[in-house]
């Protein structure tokens, strides 16, 4: 391997793709400080802002996915794909990478395809328990496929699969000894039982409706809530309830100190994105998962089921969550034995150091 290997990392679209990508880049930099890393993302998507903020250079492709219910927008898609592959070829010609990493998201497809045409070794980091069409297709020529769940040989060649887990943001899962600090930051009583609800940065309508509808039940048991509403819903909820609704209820648009929120909580209610699940396994708290129904191939349900079959989480489907979620969460809070069992089982599914294991695999691809 040369002393200054060049690596392209492509993909993005959501935090679930971007955070692992940056974690892999950081691990590569720790291992080989002289390596050059270039990101390739999709114009107008979250990575174009988040990657430079993490200190890396990014180039954007004009690519998007299929638009449900819009024939007009989809007519332009083949032209976007062709244009993006051309631009990806140009990027490879200019940067001359020794290896390429695809983390999923719109930009990943054209870039990995261009790499395959150029004979450049590439690695796929598949976060979900159900691989999408593009990754399945690109997996045929991948040198290595790093996965986070079992039984992935139904999508990829078995001899090239390595179960590494999903890279997580280390600062988010470092919660040891932070319970009181978390309660203090969120202005909560550290001795009262606390439910944390998070629907990701944009929020989850179903989770928000469930909490709002059943706030009286939560307060009747003198339970506290850390309620992260997400960007789309925060304003409406604050208009209806007011910012200081009740001392037991902390309403937040976004959680900047996720580690302290996790540390302050006794039970966590969440969507079932792969990145979130990786974090939850490492923090070892009892979890209720409500998979989002608005994702490709219903992969969040499949992610959640991987935990449920190991007795590591409770699953509530989106349709029934509005009525049953709060009742289940309160019952779990009051069931010490079940809480302890869930915490123990989810902890056994944790795969730490995924970022370094994947970075090491990338470096192995470079002759």
Secondary structure, 3 states (H helix, E strand, C coil): CCCCCEEEEECCCCHHHHHHHHHHHHHHHHHCCCCEEEEEEECCCCHHHHHHHCCCEEEEECCCCCCCCCHHHHHCHHHHHHHHHHHHHHHHHHHCCCEEEECCCHHHHHHHHHHHHCCCCEEEEECCCCCCHHHHHHHCCCCEEEECCCCHHHCCCHHHEEECCCCCCHHHHCCCCCHHHHHHHCCCCCCCCEEEEECCCCCCHHHHHHHHHCHHHHHHCCCEEEEECCCCCHHHHHHHHCCCCECCEEEECCCCCHHHHHHHCCEEEECCCHHHHHHHHHHCCEEEECCCCCCHHHHHHHHHHHHHCCCCCEECCHHHHHHHHHHHHHHHHCCHHHHHHHHHHHHHCCCCCHHHHHHHHHHHHCC
